[in-house]
Amino acid sequence: MIVSITFDVEHDCPPYLTTTKGMEEGLPKLLDLLSEKNVKATFFFTAEMARRFPHLVRRVIDEGHELGSHNYNHERLDKFSKGEGRYAIEKSLKILREFGDVVSFRAPNLQFPNYYYEILERNGILVDSSKATYKGYREGVRFFGNVLEVPASTTSSVIRLPWRIQKLIHPRLSEPRVYFAHPWEFVPMQKEPIRFDCRFNTGDRALELLARLIDYYKSQNAEFLLVRDYYERYMKA
C-alpha cells in the first residue's frame, strides 16, 4: 500500500484571509508531529511564503521532507493566460530553487489546464499533483509528456472528519492514496469568516486526527512516498 502526505503551504485560507497563522503556528506543529512519527512529507510552498518564512523552508529540507512549488502567491492558473501562468510558475521556481532542488508542482485550488504540462516540463518539473480524483479526474497516475501526474485522492477537509467517518473512506480510495492539507488547518479557525468546511475541527483536533491517520497506515505497513519518488517508481514500471 502506497501513501503520501502532502501540504499546500500558503497564507491562511485563500482567498478569504491574508494572515499567516498557519505559517507561524501550524507548520512548526506539523513538522514536530512528522518528526515524532518518523514520516516524511511533501510541502508545496508558494514562493511568497518561502520568501517570508525562509527558516521554515530550511527546516523542511533539513528534516528530510520534499520542497515543491505551489506557484508564486497562490494564483489560480485557470484564471491566467498561458503566458501569465508561465511567468508565475517560473518566478516561483526561481525563488524556491534558491533553497534546494524542486521537481514537483501543485497548482493552487487544484485547477490546472493541461497545456501547462509542457511549461512544467520545460522548467524541469518531473511530477505534478494538480489533478484530483474527487474532482472527477479518472486517468490515474500517468505521464503527460515527460511529467508524471500523481493526483490527490481527497479534499483536505477529509482528514478533519470524525474518525468513525474517516475509517469508512480510506479503504475505498484507490492507490496511491495522496492526502493533502494546509498549515492553517492546524490552528483554530472556528471564529474566522470562512466557509464551515474550512473551520470545523481545525487546530489541535486536526493535528490529533492527522496523527491517527498516520498511525492507521503504519499499522497496515504502508509505504510513505514523497511526491518526487513516484517518478522513478513509475519509470521503472
C-alpha beads as a LAMMPS data file, in Angstrom:
LAMMPS data file: protein, C-alpha beads

237 atoms
236 bonds

1 atom types
1 bond types

-500.0 500.0 xlo xhi
-500.0 500.0 ylo yhi
-500.0 500.0 zlo zhi

Masses

1 110.0

Atoms # bond

1 1 1 0.000 0.000 0.000
2 1 1 1.414 3.385 -1.050
3 1 1 0.506 6.606 0.789
4 1 1 1.689 10.199 0.508
5 1 1 1.142 13.009 2.991
6 1 1 1.362 16.423 1.348
7 1 1 0.800 20.023 2.405
8 1 1 -0.054 23.122 0.404
9 1 1 1.892 25.848 2.172
10 1 1 0.156 29.190 1.677
11 1 1 -1.252 32.135 3.600
12 1 1 -4.334 31.392 5.678
13 1 1 -7.334 30.063 3.763
14 1 1 -7.106 31.973 0.473
15 1 1 -9.000 33.891 -0.837
16 1 1 -10.773 34.661 2.447
17 1 1 -7.829 35.683 4.644
18 1 1 -4.399 37.276 4.281
19 1 1 -2.986 36.287 7.669
20 1 1 -0.181 33.765 8.201
21 1 1 -1.048 31.958 11.440
22 1 1 -0.611 28.662 9.623
23 1 1 2.998 29.535 8.922
24 1 1 3.724 30.923 12.364
25 1 1 1.949 28.243 14.415
26 1 1 0.610 25.425 12.226
27 1 1 3.659 24.449 10.191
28 1 1 6.026 24.073 13.185
29 1 1 3.443 21.807 14.860
30 1 1 3.181 19.705 11.702
31 1 1 6.937 19.310 11.469
32 1 1 7.085 18.293 15.132
33 1 1 4.394 15.651 14.556
34 1 1 6.086 14.246 11.456
35 1 1 9.373 14.047 13.341
36 1 1 7.650 12.195 16.179
37 1 1 6.048 9.741 13.740
38 1 1 9.201 9.451 11.587
39 1 1 7.250 10.155 8.404
40 1 1 8.439 12.310 5.501
41 1 1 6.042 14.550 3.597
42 1 1 5.962 16.834 0.566
43 1 1 5.459 20.546 1.189
44 1 1 4.241 22.558 -1.797
45 1 1 5.264 26.112 -0.863
46 1 1 4.068 29.263 -2.523
47 1 1 7.200 31.254 -3.262
48 1 1 5.770 34.182 -1.334
49 1 1 5.556 32.132 1.879
50 1 1 9.048 30.773 1.263
51 1 1 10.338 34.324 0.823
52 1 1 8.680 35.477 4.053
53 1 1 9.496 32.391 6.154
54 1 1 12.843 31.097 4.870
55 1 1 13.674 29.423 8.197
56 1 1 10.652 27.127 7.744
57 1 1 11.726 26.159 4.228
58 1 1 15.154 25.309 5.551
59 1 1 13.646 23.277 8.371
60 1 1 11.506 21.307 5.893
61 1 1 14.575 20.444 3.834
62 1 1 16.876 19.812 6.806
63 1 1 14.392 17.319 8.261
64 1 1 14.300 15.279 5.046
65 1 1 10.981 16.415 3.592
66 1 1 10.405 17.435 -0.015
67 1 1 10.086 21.038 -1.185
68 1 1 7.686 21.538 -4.100
69 1 1 6.099 24.553 -5.775
70 1 1 2.568 25.821 -5.154
71 1 1 3.053 28.710 -7.594
72 1 1 4.180 32.210 -6.665
73 1 1 1.395 33.620 -4.469
74 1 1 -1.451 31.121 -4.831
75 1 1 -2.544 32.402 -8.237
76 1 1 -5.139 30.216 -9.948
77 1 1 -3.656 29.113 -13.248
78 1 1 -7.043 28.626 -14.888
79 1 1 -7.702 32.348 -14.364
80 1 1 -4.454 33.356 -16.090
81 1 1 -3.487 33.440 -19.726
82 1 1 -0.929 30.796 -20.642
83 1 1 1.795 33.463 -20.701
84 1 1 0.829 34.839 -17.303
85 1 1 0.747 31.345 -15.849
86 1 1 4.162 30.505 -17.270
87 1 1 5.592 33.667 -15.735
88 1 1 4.133 32.858 -12.288
89 1 1 5.415 29.256 -12.405
90 1 1 8.906 30.294 -13.468
91 1 1 9.008 33.068 -10.864
92 1 1 8.054 30.598 -8.130
93 1 1 10.689 28.090 -9.188
94 1 1 13.435 30.706 -9.321
95 1 1 12.794 31.629 -5.675
96 1 1 12.211 28.108 -4.351
97 1 1 15.279 26.676 -6.069
98 1 1 17.445 29.050 -4.083
99 1 1 16.726 26.683 -1.182
100 1 1 17.251 23.379 -2.990
101 1 1 16.103 21.088 -5.774
102 1 1 12.428 21.410 -6.775
103 1 1 10.968 18.821 -9.161
104 1 1 7.314 18.670 -8.020
105 1 1 4.426 21.074 -8.538
106 1 1 0.837 21.517 -7.392
107 1 1 -1.474 24.202 -8.775
108 1 1 -3.493 26.327 -6.338
109 1 1 -7.097 25.158 -5.933
110 1 1 -6.112 22.085 -7.982
111 1 1 -7.052 23.984 -11.128
112 1 1 -4.614 23.031 -13.869
113 1 1 -5.339 23.235 -17.614
114 1 1 -3.416 20.523 -19.459
115 1 1 -1.409 22.947 -21.587
116 1 1 0.690 23.746 -18.530
117 1 1 2.330 20.310 -18.576
118 1 1 4.580 21.493 -21.394
119 1 1 5.597 24.520 -19.324
120 1 1 6.380 22.348 -16.302
121 1 1 8.474 20.002 -18.428
122 1 1 10.469 22.887 -19.913
123 1 1 11.191 24.084 -16.385
124 1 1 12.493 20.814 -15.010
125 1 1 9.389 19.634 -13.153
126 1 1 9.119 15.842 -13.146
127 1 1 5.958 15.250 -11.088
128 1 1 2.704 17.173 -10.890
129 1 1 -0.060 16.686 -8.318
130 1 1 -2.606 19.221 -9.547
131 1 1 -5.372 16.856 -10.566
132 1 1 -7.776 15.293 -8.083
133 1 1 -9.850 12.155 -8.252
134 1 1 -12.504 13.766 -6.053
135 1 1 -12.847 16.493 -8.707
136 1 1 -13.520 13.981 -11.451
137 1 1 -10.043 13.105 -12.722
138 1 1 -10.137 9.415 -13.661
139 1 1 -6.898 8.734 -15.564
140 1 1 -4.851 7.682 -12.547
141 1 1 -1.085 8.062 -12.357
142 1 1 0.154 8.680 -15.893
143 1 1 2.644 10.644 -17.916
144 1 1 1.753 13.791 -19.788
145 1 1 4.818 14.159 -21.971
146 1 1 7.679 13.726 -19.512
147 1 1 5.685 14.950 -16.497
148 1 1 4.131 12.314 -14.262
149 1 1 0.686 13.188 -12.889
150 1 1 0.037 11.870 -9.365
151 1 1 -3.490 13.006 -8.458
152 1 1 -4.704 13.948 -4.994
153 1 1 -7.154 11.431 -3.571
154 1 1 -9.391 13.517 -1.304
155 1 1 -10.157 17.094 -0.384
156 1 1 -8.164 18.368 2.592
157 1 1 -11.145 18.521 4.948
158 1 1 -11.478 14.712 4.862
159 1 1 -8.621 14.331 7.332
160 1 1 -10.564 16.505 9.807
161 1 1 -13.694 14.386 9.732
162 1 1 -14.527 12.340 12.841
163 1 1 -12.515 9.137 12.768
164 1 1 -15.623 6.944 12.679
165 1 1 -16.356 8.510 9.271
166 1 1 -12.781 8.583 8.038
167 1 1 -12.247 4.881 8.608
168 1 1 -15.052 4.180 6.122
169 1 1 -13.469 6.426 3.469
170 1 1 -9.799 5.436 3.473
171 1 1 -10.189 1.764 2.461
172 1 1 -12.263 2.805 -0.567
173 1 1 -9.556 5.013 -2.054
174 1 1 -7.559 3.725 -4.995
175 1 1 -3.785 3.641 -4.770
176 1 1 -1.667 5.574 -4.432
177 1 1 -3.507 7.403 -1.670
178 1 1 -2.378 11.024 -1.798
179 1 1 -3.622 13.224 1.034
180 1 1 -3.169 16.947 1.366
181 1 1 -3.811 19.607 3.956
182 1 1 -2.737 23.172 4.735
183 1 1 -0.789 24.518 7.722
184 1 1 -3.652 26.903 8.541
185 1 1 -5.927 23.926 9.235
186 1 1 -3.817 23.154 12.282
187 1 1 -4.566 26.451 14.021
188 1 1 -8.056 27.328 15.324
189 1 1 -10.187 28.758 12.507
190 1 1 -13.608 28.406 14.135
191 1 1 -14.146 32.159 14.526
192 1 1 -12.825 33.208 11.115
193 1 1 -15.157 34.482 8.345
194 1 1 -14.636 31.474 6.091
195 1 1 -16.703 28.523 4.890
196 1 1 -17.796 25.983 7.504
197 1 1 -15.826 23.154 5.882
198 1 1 -12.679 25.248 6.361
199 1 1 -13.456 25.897 10.041
200 1 1 -14.579 22.627 11.602
201 1 1 -12.110 20.551 13.623
202 1 1 -9.242 22.948 12.953
203 1 1 -6.439 23.448 15.471
204 1 1 -5.230 20.739 17.833
205 1 1 -8.075 18.408 16.867
206 1 1 -6.831 18.423 13.266
207 1 1 -3.364 17.534 14.498
208 1 1 -4.750 14.629 16.544
209 1 1 -6.654 13.308 13.531
210 1 1 -3.610 13.548 11.271
211 1 1 -1.628 11.582 13.846
212 1 1 -4.371 8.952 13.843
213 1 1 -4.294 8.766 10.037
214 1 1 -0.551 8.186 10.073
215 1 1 -0.877 5.510 12.761
216 1 1 -3.657 3.848 10.758
217 1 1 -1.404 3.430 7.743
218 1 1 1.612 2.422 9.808
219 1 1 -0.480 -0.366 11.329
220 1 1 -1.022 -1.643 7.775
221 1 1 2.685 -1.418 6.907
222 1 1 2.008 1.206 4.252
223 1 1 4.904 2.718 2.338
224 1 1 5.049 6.511 2.643
225 1 1 6.378 8.159 -0.516
226 1 1 7.413 11.701 -1.284
227 1 1 5.820 13.031 -4.453
228 1 1 9.170 13.177 -6.245
229 1 1 9.688 9.442 -5.534
230 1 1 6.858 8.463 -7.869
231 1 1 8.868 9.465 -10.928
232 1 1 11.494 6.783 -10.502
233 1 1 8.890 4.281 -9.303
234 1 1 6.766 4.667 -12.439
235 1 1 9.714 4.954 -14.817
236 1 1 10.819 1.502 -13.638
237 1 1 7.274 0.178 -14.001

Bonds

1 1 1 2
2 1 2 3
3 1 3 4
4 1 4 5
5 1 5 6
6 1 6 7
7 1 7 8
8 1 8 9
9 1 9 10
10 1 10 11
11 1 11 12
12 1 12 13
13 1 13 14
14 1 14 15
15 1 15 16
16 1 16 17
17 1 17 18
18 1 18 19
19 1 19 20
20 1 20 21
21 1 21 22
22 1 22 23
23 1 23 24
24 1 24 25
25 1 25 26
26 1 26 27
27 1 27 28
28 1 28 29
29 1 29 30
30 1 30 31
31 1 31 32
32 1 32 33
33 1 33 34
34 1 34 35
35 1 35 36
36 1 36 37
37 1 37 38
38 1 38 39
39 1 39 40
40 1 40 41
41 1 41 42
42 1 42 43
43 1 43 44
44 1 44 45
45 1 45 46
46 1 46 47
47 1 47 48
48 1 48 49
49 1 49 50
50 1 50 51
51 1 51 52
52 1 52 53
53 1 53 54
54 1 54 55
55 1 55 56
56 1 56 57
57 1 57 58
58 1 58 59
59 1 59 60
60 1 60 61
61 1 61 62
62 1 62 63
63 1 63 64
64 1 64 65
65 1 65 66
66 1 66 67
67 1 67 68
68 1 68 69
69 1 69 70
70 1 70 71
71 1 71 72
72 1 72 73
73 1 73 74
74 1 74 75
75 1 75 76
76 1 76 77
77 1 77 78
78 1 78 79
79 1 79 80
80 1 80 81
81 1 81 82
82 1 82 83
83 1 83 84
84 1 84 85
85 1 85 86
86 1 86 87
87 1 87 88
88 1 88 89
89 1 89 90
90 1 90 91
91 1 91 92
92 1 92 93
93 1 93 94
94 1 94 95
95 1 95 96
96 1 96 97
97 1 97 98
98 1 98 99
99 1 99 100
100 1 100 101
101 1 101 102
102 1 102 103
103 1 103 104
104 1 104 105
105 1 105 106
106 1 106 107
107 1 107 108
108 1 108 109
109 1 109 110
110 1 110 111
111 1 111 112
112 1 112 113
113 1 113 114
114 1 114 115
115 1 115 116
116 1 116 117
117 1 117 118
118 1 118 119
119 1 119 120
120 1 120 121
121 1 121 122
122 1 122 123
123 1 123 124
124 1 124 125
125 1 125 126
126 1 126 127
127 1 127 128
128 1 128 129
129 1 129 130
130 1 130 131
131 1 131 132
132 1 132 133
133 1 133 134
134 1 134 135
135 1 135 136
136 1 136 137
137 1 137 138
138 1 138 139
139 1 139 140
140 1 140 141
141 1 141 142
142 1 142 143
143 1 143 144
144 1 144 145
145 1 145 146
146 1 146 147
147 1 147 148
148 1 148 149
149 1 149 150
150 1 150 151
151 1 151 152
152 1 152 153
153 1 153 154
154 1 154 155
155 1 155 156
156 1 156 157
157 1 157 158
158 1 158 159
159 1 159 160
160 1 160 161
161 1 161 162
162 1 162 163
163 1 163 164
164 1 164 165
165 1 165 166
166 1 166 167
167 1 167 168
168 1 168 169
169 1 169 170
170 1 170 171
171 1 171 172
172 1 172 173
173 1 173 174
174 1 174 175
175 1 175 176
176 1 176 177
177 1 177 178
178 1 178 179
179 1 179 180
180 1 180 181
181 1 181 182
182 1 182 183
183 1 183 184
184 1 184 185
185 1 185 186
186 1 186 187
187 1 187 188
188 1 188 189
189 1 189 190
190 1 190 191
191 1 191 192
192 1 192 193
193 1 193 194
194 1 194 195
195 1 195 196
196 1 196 197
197 1 197 198
198 1 198 199
199 1 199 200
200 1 200 201
201 1 201 202
202 1 202 203
203 1 203 204
204 1 204 205
205 1 205 206
206 1 206 207
207 1 207 208
208 1 208 209
209 1 209 210
210 1 210 211
211 1 211 212
212 1 212 213
213 1 213 214
214 1 214 215
215 1 215 216
216 1 216 217
217 1 217 218
218 1 218 219
219 1 219 220
220 1 220 221
221 1 221 222
222 1 222 223
223 1 223 224
224 1 224 225
225 1 225 226
226 1 226 227
227 1 227 228
228 1 228 229
229 1 229 230
230 1 230 231
231 1 231 232
232 1 232 233
233 1 233 234
234 1 234 235
235 1 235 236
236 1 236 237
